[in-house]
Amino acid sequence: MAKLHFYYGVMSSSKSAFLGINAYNFNRTDNRWEAIKPSIDNRDSDTNIVSRIGIVTKARALQNLDNYIPAPATQFILVDEVQFFKPSDIEKLVQIADNSNITIFCYGLKVDSNGDLFPASAKLLAEADEIHQMETVCEIPQCTNMASHHIRFDSNGNIIRGGNQVEVGASQYKSVCRKHFHDLYNGKVSLIQICRNQFINGK
Ligand SMILES: [Zn+2]
């Protein structure tokens, strides 16, 4: 039985970069690996995982894992944007780790922009052997808290509440701490007020 790891963190917490560093190290040690991602994530490329700091990892884009079979002799599987898979896909990864003895590293978001768990991430929190948090600081100017939530907003800086959990690239997001998430989500403060107009284009 191999280990199933879940690395969760907010957007911009370097998850895809760490995935790429793992792949780089596996190449150096001659380990067989492959990377997969949900095909819903076509932000940058259909076949590559591209981190925000430019590390590129070759990957297979898959709609689901129903018919997924790792290539022969695979020792490690790297999964990007794992939150966009379904709980049944996570069950498939559990089977692969347990029955094929392949170590699996999953990278993804824990909660959506309403503060709710993604179903796949909930399943991973229940099943993973190792759970790791990727830390980064809250994106509100001068805040020193760790970011744990995402706030979604339109081009005028108005907070978008509810809506589709699976959306890539359409809205703007900020990774914020729990306090700022609740203050903004509940309308206690406005984004323009606390960001001094720096929110446009995610800045
Ligand atoms: Zn904050």
Residues whose N, C-alpha, C, O or C-beta is under 5 A from the ligand:
A	BS01	ZN	C138 I140 C143 N145 C177 H180
